[in-house]
Amino acid sequence: MRILISLLLLTAPLVHAQAVLVDRIVATVDNRAITRSELDARAERSKSSRDAALDELINEYLIAKDAISKSITISDEEVDKAIQMVMDQNKISKEEFQQALVAQGYTLEGYRTSIGLQLLEFRWLAIRTSAMEKPSDEAARAKFFADQKKRFVTELRTKASITSADKSAGAVEVRP
């Protein structure tokens, strides 16, 4: 009997322990969860509203998914080269670069991912518009690419399953 009571006393805290909320899912895009922490980090880095940051995350995911489906890729060497160009343009060492990343809320790996996604988006847009005639004027060309990106993303959004979490609903638990 003492063994049974001891076991009950030892396991009682486990029975009454409550789940710890690690994060909340704020949206899903084709079964890919976007969490509150991911959204808050994007909004803070881009100095934008949560709604704008959520649109960025959704668009980024849809573009990457479409690029992958079209076998468009970016190599680690291309990312390294782009990062080296940033350091060269700013005339800073790798240590100074890493300090600047930390000051902006990035890790080196997070920045590499961000640069890789930007390069992937540029290549995706270049391929999607390759058969189109482009304006020669720089400002008109920039507007052309912005308009085409918006049009292509709108097409992708109509085909995607996008769900935003109901603000009145309870938290969805995500465990590490």
Secondary structure, DSSP 8 states (H G I E B T S, - for coil): -HHHHHHHHHHHHHHH--------EEEEETTEEEEHHHHHHHHHHHT--HHHHHHHHHHHHHHHHHHHHTT----HHHHHHHHHHHHHHHT--HHHHHHHHHHTT--HHHHHHHHHHHHHHHHHHHHHTTTS---SSHHHHHHHHHHHHHHHHHHHHHHS-EEE--TTS-------
